[in-house]
Amino acid sequence: MGKGKPRGLNSARKLRVHRRNKYVDYFKIKKNYQPPIVISF
């Protein structure tokens, strides 16, 4: 994680964007491949 200095807006923005992309990908997958996911689980 480095020395702990870069802990300001940049890291927060990166975290937020990463989380948003994760959720967007999850929803896309759920929308596109719902039957296979339901069947496999």
CHARMM internal coordinates of N, CA and C (Angstrom, degrees):
IC EDIT
DIST 1 N 1 CA 1.4561
DIST 1 CA 1 C 1.5218
ANGL 1 N 1 CA 1 C 110.80
DIST 1 C 2 N 1.3171
ANGL 1 CA 1 C 2 N 118.75
DIHE 1 N 1 CA 1 C 2 N 6.39
DIST 2 N 2 CA 1.4538
ANGL 1 C 2 N 2 CA 119.83
DIHE 1 CA 1 C 2 N 2 CA -177.88
DIST 2 CA 2 C 1.5116
ANGL 2 N 2 CA 2 C 111.17
DIHE 1 C 2 N 2 CA 2 C 83.39
DIST 2 C 3 N 1.3150
ANGL 2 CA 2 C 3 N 116.05
DIHE 2 N 2 CA 2 C 3 N -160.09
DIST 3 N 3 CA 1.4679
ANGL 2 C 3 N 3 CA 120.82
DIHE 2 CA 2 C 3 N 3 CA -177.34
DIST 3 CA 3 C 1.5174
ANGL 3 N 3 CA 3 C 112.50
DIHE 2 C 3 N 3 CA 3 C -91.22
DIST 3 C 4 N 1.3222
ANGL 3 CA 3 C 4 N 118.05
DIHE 3 N 3 CA 3 C 4 N -2.09
DIST 4 N 4 CA 1.4553
ANGL 3 C 4 N 4 CA 119.55
DIHE 3 CA 3 C 4 N 4 CA 179.73
DIST 4 CA 4 C 1.5099
ANGL 4 N 4 CA 4 C 112.91
DIHE 3 C 4 N 4 CA 4 C 93.88
DIST 4 C 5 N 1.3369
ANGL 4 CA 4 C 5 N 118.28
DIHE 4 N 4 CA 4 C 5 N 0.32
DIST 5 N 5 CA 1.4717
ANGL 4 C 5 N 5 CA 119.58
DIHE 4 CA 4 C 5 N 5 CA -179.38
DIST 5 CA 5 C 1.5262
ANGL 5 N 5 CA 5 C 111.42
DIHE 4 C 5 N 5 CA 5 C -75.64
DIST 5 C 6 N 1.3393
ANGL 5 CA 5 C 6 N 119.45
DIHE 5 N 5 CA 5 C 6 N -51.97
DIST 6 N 6 CA 1.4673
ANGL 5 C 6 N 6 CA 119.03
DIHE 5 CA 5 C 6 N 6 CA -176.80
DIST 6 CA 6 C 1.5195
ANGL 6 N 6 CA 6 C 111.26
DIHE 5 C 6 N 6 CA 6 C -74.61
DIST 6 C 7 N 1.3108
ANGL 6 CA 6 C 7 N 116.09
DIHE 6 N 6 CA 6 C 7 N 76.38
DIST 7 N 7 CA 1.4637
ANGL 6 C 7 N 7 CA 120.17
DIHE 6 CA 6 C 7 N 7 CA -177.00
DIST 7 CA 7 C 1.5208
ANGL 7 N 7 CA 7 C 109.39
DIHE 6 C 7 N 7 CA 7 C -125.18
DIST 7 C 8 N 1.3416
ANGL 7 CA 7 C 8 N 116.00
DIHE 7 N 7 CA 7 C 8 N 39.13
DIST 8 N 8 CA 1.4633
ANGL 7 C 8 N 8 CA 119.54
DIHE 7 CA 7 C 8 N 8 CA -175.57
DIST 8 CA 8 C 1.5146
ANGL 8 N 8 CA 8 C 111.60
DIHE 7 C 8 N 8 CA 8 C -111.00
DIST 8 C 9 N 1.3321
ANGL 8 CA 8 C 9 N 115.06
DIHE 8 N 8 CA 8 C 9 N -136.52
DIST 9 N 9 CA 1.4610
ANGL 8 C 9 N 9 CA 119.06
DIHE 8 CA 8 C 9 N 9 CA -175.25
DIST 9 CA 9 C 1.5235
ANGL 9 N 9 CA 9 C 111.32
DIHE 8 C 9 N 9 CA 9 C -68.12
DIST 9 C 10 N 1.3331
ANGL 9 CA 9 C 10 N 116.66
DIHE 9 N 9 CA 9 C 10 N -33.17
DIST 10 N 10 CA 1.4602
ANGL 9 C 10 N 10 CA 118.40
DIHE 9 CA 9 C 10 N 10 CA -175.22
DIST 10 CA 10 C 1.5268
ANGL 10 N 10 CA 10 C 110.78
DIHE 9 C 10 N 10 CA 10 C -62.61
DIST 10 C 11 N 1.3265
ANGL 10 CA 10 C 11 N 116.67
DIHE 10 N 10 CA 10 C 11 N -51.26
DIST 11 N 11 CA 1.4662
ANGL 10 C 11 N 11 CA 119.27
DIHE 10 CA 10 C 11 N 11 CA -178.01
DIST 11 CA 11 C 1.5275
ANGL 11 N 11 CA 11 C 109.96
DIHE 10 C 11 N 11 CA 11 C -63.68
DIST 11 C 12 N 1.3435
ANGL 11 CA 11 C 12 N 116.62
DIHE 11 N 11 CA 11 C 12 N -39.44
DIST 12 N 12 CA 1.4641
ANGL 11 C 12 N 12 CA 119.21
DIHE 11 CA 11 C 12 N 12 CA -179.84
DIST 12 CA 12 C 1.5276
ANGL 12 N 12 CA 12 C 109.78
DIHE 11 C 12 N 12 CA 12 C -63.01
DIST 12 C 13 N 1.3434
ANGL 12 CA 12 C 13 N 115.50
DIHE 12 N 12 CA 12 C 13 N -43.42
DIST 13 N 13 CA 1.4635
ANGL 12 C 13 N 13 CA 118.30
DIHE 12 CA 12 C 13 N 13 CA -179.82
DIST 13 CA 13 C 1.5207
ANGL 13 N 13 CA 13 C 110.14
DIHE 12 C 13 N 13 CA 13 C -62.85
DIST 13 C 14 N 1.3377
ANGL 13 CA 13 C 14 N 116.23
DIHE 13 N 13 CA 13 C 14 N -42.79
DIST 14 N 14 CA 1.4642
ANGL 13 C 14 N 14 CA 119.50
DIHE 13 CA 13 C 14 N 14 CA -179.97
DIST 14 CA 14 C 1.5304
ANGL 14 N 14 CA 14 C 109.96
DIHE 13 C 14 N 14 CA 14 C -59.94
DIST 14 C 15 N 1.3267
ANGL 14 CA 14 C 15 N 116.18
DIHE 14 N 14 CA 14 C 15 N -45.75
DIST 15 N 15 CA 1.4617
ANGL 14 C 15 N 15 CA 119.52
DIHE 14 CA 14 C 15 N 15 CA -179.06
DIST 15 CA 15 C 1.5294
ANGL 15 N 15 CA 15 C 109.57
DIHE 14 C 15 N 15 CA 15 C -60.85
DIST 15 C 16 N 1.3419
ANGL 15 CA 15 C 16 N 116.04
DIHE 15 N 15 CA 15 C 16 N -45.95
DIST 16 N 16 CA 1.4526
ANGL 15 C 16 N 16 CA 118.76
DIHE 15 CA 15 C 16 N 16 CA -177.01
DIST 16 CA 16 C 1.5275
ANGL 16 N 16 CA 16 C 110.06
DIHE 15 C 16 N 16 CA 16 C -61.66
DIST 16 C 17 N 1.3433
ANGL 16 CA 16 C 17 N 116.42
DIHE 16 N 16 CA 16 C 17 N -46.22
DIST 17 N 17 CA 1.4649
ANGL 16 C 17 N 17 CA 119.01
DIHE 16 CA 16 C 17 N 17 CA -178.25
DIST 17 CA 17 C 1.5193
ANGL 17 N 17 CA 17 C 109.83
DIHE 16 C 17 N 17 CA 17 C -62.74
DIST 17 C 18 N 1.3349
ANGL 17 CA 17 C 18 N 117.08
DIHE 17 N 17 CA 17 C 18 N -43.00
DIST 18 N 18 CA 1.4612
ANGL 17 C 18 N 18 CA 120.41
DIHE 17 CA 17 C 18 N 18 CA -179.44
DIST 18 CA 18 C 1.5203
ANGL 18 N 18 CA 18 C 110.01
DIHE 17 C 18 N 18 CA 18 C -59.59
DIST 18 C 19 N 1.3315
ANGL 18 CA 18 C 19 N 116.10
DIHE 18 N 18 CA 18 C 19 N -45.87
DIST 19 N 19 CA 1.4629
ANGL 18 C 19 N 19 CA 119.16
DIHE 18 CA 18 C 19 N 19 CA -179.43
DIST 19 CA 19 C 1.5194
ANGL 19 N 19 CA 19 C 110.03
DIHE 18 C 19 N 19 CA 19 C -61.76
DIST 19 C 20 N 1.3439
ANGL 19 CA 19 C 20 N 116.27
DIHE 19 N 19 CA 19 C 20 N -45.23
DIST 20 N 20 CA 1.4610
ANGL 19 C 20 N 20 CA 118.95
DIHE 19 CA 19 C 20 N 20 CA -177.79
DIST 20 CA 20 C 1.5251
ANGL 20 N 20 CA 20 C 109.61
DIHE 19 C 20 N 20 CA 20 C -60.74
DIST 20 C 21 N 1.3389
ANGL 20 CA 20 C 21 N 117.13
DIHE 20 N 20 CA 20 C 21 N -43.95
DIST 21 N 21 CA 1.4597
ANGL 20 C 21 N 21 CA 119.09
DIHE 20 CA 20 C 21 N 21 CA -179.11
DIST 21 CA 21 C 1.5199
ANGL 21 N 21 CA 21 C 110.43
DIHE 20 C 21 N 21 CA 21 C -62.58
DIST 21 C 22 N 1.3342
ANGL 21 CA 21 C 22 N 116.20
DIHE 21 N 21 CA 21 C 22 N -39.18
DIST 22 N 22 CA 1.4616
ANGL 21 C 22 N 22 CA 119.80
DIHE 21 CA 21 C 22 N 22 CA 179.05
DIST 22 CA 22 C 1.5287
ANGL 22 N 22 CA 22 C 109.82
DIHE 21 C 22 N 22 CA 22 C -59.95
DIST 22 C 23 N 1.3389
ANGL 22 CA 22 C 23 N 116.24
DIHE 22 N 22 CA 22 C 23 N -48.15
DIST 23 N 23 CA 1.4589
ANGL 22 C 23 N 23 CA 118.96
DIHE 22 CA 22 C 23 N 23 CA -177.82
DIST 23 CA 23 C 1.5259
ANGL 23 N 23 CA 23 C 110.69
DIHE 22 C 23 N 23 CA 23 C -65.47
DIST 23 C 24 N 1.3494
ANGL 23 CA 23 C 24 N 116.29
DIHE 23 N 23 CA 23 C 24 N -39.55
DIST 24 N 24 CA 1.4690
ANGL 23 C 24 N 24 CA 118.83
DIHE 23 CA 23 C 24 N 24 CA -179.78
DIST 24 CA 24 C 1.5231
ANGL 24 N 24 CA 24 C 109.66
DIHE 23 C 24 N 24 CA 24 C -61.71
DIST 24 C 25 N 1.3451
ANGL 24 CA 24 C 25 N 116.80
DIHE 24 N 24 CA 24 C 25 N -45.08
DIST 25 N 25 CA 1.4630
ANGL 24 C 25 N 25 CA 119.52
DIHE 24 CA 24 C 25 N 25 CA 179.29
DIST 25 CA 25 C 1.5261
ANGL 25 N 25 CA 25 C 110.16
DIHE 24 C 25 N 25 CA 25 C -61.57
DIST 25 C 26 N 1.3462
ANGL 25 CA 25 C 26 N 116.78
DIHE 25 N 25 CA 25 C 26 N -41.18
DIST 26 N 26 CA 1.4661
ANGL 25 C 26 N 26 CA 119.88
DIHE 25 CA 25 C 26 N 26 CA -178.40
DIST 26 CA 26 C 1.5260
ANGL 26 N 26 CA 26 C 110.33
DIHE 25 C 26 N 26 CA 26 C -62.04
DIST 26 C 27 N 1.3489
ANGL 26 CA 26 C 27 N 115.80
DIHE 26 N 26 CA 26 C 27 N -45.06
DIST 27 N 27 CA 1.4628
ANGL 26 C 27 N 27 CA 118.20
DIHE 26 CA 26 C 27 N 27 CA -178.52
DIST 27 CA 27 C 1.5257
ANGL 27 N 27 CA 27 C 110.65
DIHE 26 C 27 N 27 CA 27 C -67.58
DIST 27 C 28 N 1.3340
ANGL 27 CA 27 C 28 N 116.63
DIHE 27 N 27 CA 27 C 28 N -37.46
DIST 28 N 28 CA 1.4638
ANGL 27 C 28 N 28 CA 119.22
DIHE 27 CA 27 C 28 N 28 CA 178.11
DIST 28 CA 28 C 1.5185
ANGL 28 N 28 CA 28 C 109.65
DIHE 27 C 28 N 28 CA 28 C -60.85
DIST 28 C 29 N 1.3266
ANGL 28 CA 28 C 29 N 116.77
DIHE 28 N 28 CA 28 C 29 N -46.47
DIST 29 N 29 CA 1.4636
ANGL 28 C 29 N 29 CA 120.25
DIHE 28 CA 28 C 29 N 29 CA -178.57
DIST 29 CA 29 C 1.5272
ANGL 29 N 29 CA 29 C 109.57
DIHE 28 C 29 N 29 CA 29 C -63.14
DIST 29 C 30 N 1.3365
ANGL 29 CA 29 C 30 N 116.15
DIHE 29 N 29 CA 29 C 30 N -42.95
DIST 30 N 30 CA 1.4612
ANGL 29 C 30 N 30 CA 119.31
DIHE 29 CA 29 C 30 N 30 CA -179.22
DIST 30 CA 30 C 1.5262
ANGL 30 N 30 CA 30 C 110.14
DIHE 29 C 30 N 30 CA 30 C -61.47
DIST 30 C 31 N 1.3374
ANGL 30 CA 30 C 31 N 116.36
DIHE 30 N 30 CA 30 C 31 N -42.26
DIST 31 N 31 CA 1.4642
ANGL 30 C 31 N 31 CA 119.04
DIHE 30 CA 30 C 31 N 31 CA -179.03
DIST 31 CA 31 C 1.5248
ANGL 31 N 31 CA 31 C 110.71
DIHE 30 C 31 N 31 CA 31 C -66.23
DIST 31 C 32 N 1.3367
ANGL 31 CA 31 C 32 N 116.71
DIHE 31 N 31 CA 31 C 32 N -44.40
DIST 32 N 32 CA 1.4613
ANGL 31 C 32 N 32 CA 119.74
DIHE 31 CA 31 C 32 N 32 CA -171.24
DIST 32 CA 32 C 1.5276
ANGL 32 N 32 CA 32 C 111.90
DIHE 31 C 32 N 32 CA 32 C -79.31
DIST 32 C 33 N 1.3178
ANGL 32 CA 32 C 33 N 117.09
DIHE 32 N 32 CA 32 C 33 N -37.24
DIST 33 N 33 CA 1.4704
ANGL 32 C 33 N 33 CA 119.32
DIHE 32 CA 32 C 33 N 33 CA -171.54
DIST 33 CA 33 C 1.5212
ANGL 33 N 33 CA 33 C 110.64
DIHE 32 C 33 N 33 CA 33 C -123.77
DIST 33 C 34 N 1.3249
ANGL 33 CA 33 C 34 N 117.33
DIHE 33 N 33 CA 33 C 34 N 50.32
DIST 34 N 34 CA 1.4607
ANGL 33 C 34 N 34 CA 117.71
DIHE 33 CA 33 C 34 N 34 CA -178.79
DIST 34 CA 34 C 1.5365
ANGL 34 N 34 CA 34 C 111.36
DIHE 33 C 34 N 34 CA 34 C -71.98
DIST 34 C 35 N 1.3268
ANGL 34 CA 34 C 35 N 120.77
DIHE 34 N 34 CA 34 C 35 N -49.01
DIST 35 N 35 CA 1.4647
ANGL 34 C 35 N 35 CA 119.45
DIHE 34 CA 34 C 35 N 35 CA -177.83
DIST 35 CA 35 C 1.5244
ANGL 35 N 35 CA 35 C 113.16
DIHE 34 C 35 N 35 CA 35 C -57.31
DIST 35 C 36 N 1.3480
ANGL 35 CA 35 C 36 N 120.56
DIHE 35 N 35 CA 35 C 36 N -48.67
DIST 36 N 36 CA 1.4699
ANGL 35 C 36 N 36 CA 119.14
DIHE 35 CA 35 C 36 N 36 CA 179.22
DIST 36 CA 36 C 1.5211
ANGL 36 N 36 CA 36 C 112.29
DIHE 35 C 36 N 36 CA 36 C -60.04
DIST 36 C 37 N 1.3508
ANGL 36 CA 36 C 37 N 117.38
DIHE 36 N 36 CA 36 C 37 N -39.59
DIST 37 N 37 CA 1.4670
ANGL 36 C 37 N 37 CA 118.90
DIHE 36 CA 36 C 37 N 37 CA -178.91
DIST 37 CA 37 C 1.5253
ANGL 37 N 37 CA 37 C 108.86
DIHE 36 C 37 N 37 CA 37 C -64.50
DIST 37 C 38 N 1.3350
ANGL 37 CA 37 C 38 N 116.26
DIHE 37 N 37 CA 37 C 38 N -45.01
DIST 38 N 38 CA 1.4612
ANGL 37 C 38 N 38 CA 119.34
DIHE 37 CA 37 C 38 N 38 CA -178.01
DIST 38 CA 38 C 1.5283
ANGL 38 N 38 CA 38 C 109.41
DIHE 37 C 38 N 38 CA 38 C -62.72
DIST 38 C 39 N 1.3313
ANGL 38 CA 38 C 39 N 117.01
DIHE 38 N 38 CA 38 C 39 N -41.46
DIST 39 N 39 CA 1.4672
ANGL 38 C 39 N 39 CA 120.20
DIHE 38 CA 38 C 39 N 39 CA -177.71
DIST 39 CA 39 C 1.5282
ANGL 39 N 39 CA 39 C 110.03
DIHE 38 C 39 N 39 CA 39 C -67.22
DIST 39 C 40 N 1.3679
ANGL 39 CA 39 C 40 N 115.64
DIHE 39 N 39 CA 39 C 40 N -43.62
DIST 40 N 40 CA 1.4659
ANGL 39 C 40 N 40 CA 118.34
DIHE 39 CA 39 C 40 N 40 CA -175.32
DIST 40 CA 40 C 1.5238
ANGL 40 N 40 CA 40 C 110.30
DIHE 39 C 40 N 40 CA 40 C -67.37
DIST 40 C 41 N 1.3381
ANGL 40 CA 40 C 41 N 116.87
DIHE 40 N 40 CA 40 C 41 N -35.11
DIST 41 N 41 CA 1.4598
ANGL 40 C 41 N 41 CA 118.46
DIHE 40 CA 40 C 41 N 41 CA -179.65
DIST 41 CA 41 C 1.5237
ANGL 41 N 41 CA 41 C 109.64
DIHE 40 C 41 N 41 CA 41 C -85.94
END
COOR INIT
IC SEED 1 N 1 CA 1 C
IC BUILD
